[in-house]
Amino acid sequence: MKLYLKLAMGVAVLAMGLLPAMAGAVSYQPEYHPPPPPHPQTAPKGHAYGYWCKGESKKHVKGEKGTAFSRCVRAHQRAANQDNLTPRQACKDLNKKHDRSGKHVGHGDKGTAFSRCVKTVVQQRKEERQMVTTSAVA
């Protein structure tokens, strides 16, 4: 009986020693998902005027011609195709009043649709000039 007891104790010690090693071998490793690529910091090339108007509402308001987004896109298209227009002239069709009713989708936006358009047309022209000078140098 002594031999049986020693054998049982040996198996128990061996099992206790192997159990943590086996548990470590089956540990959970989460899957690796690489982060998404960063968004472009500069405007896209070509005629992507919607890039400059991405904050404008695409919801149609009764009594207005087109949506705020479509009016903004038209203003940027005019600014790109007619260099003699100032940013104010290119954005003349946009609303110059703050909407305080709370019904407007973009309620709480900084400035008016007109002021945001003027600001982005200036930025658009600045980036167009940079692209022209870098392509002329290369």
Number of C-alpha atoms within 10 A of each C-alpha: 6 7 8 9 10 11 12 12 12 12 12 12 11 11 11 11 11 11 10 10 10 10 9 9 8 8 8 7 6 6 6 6 6 6 6 6 6 6 6 7 6 9 14 11 9 6 10 13 20 16 15 21 22 12 14 21 16 15 13 13 13 8 6 8 11 14 16 21 20 19 22 30 22 16 25 29 17 17 23 18 9 11 11 10 13 14 22 18 13 24 27 15 15 19 15 14 11 14 17 9 7 9 8 13 13 14 12 11 14 10 13 15 25 21 18 20 27 24 14 17 25 16 14 20 16 11 14 14 12 12 13 10 11 9 9 8 7 5
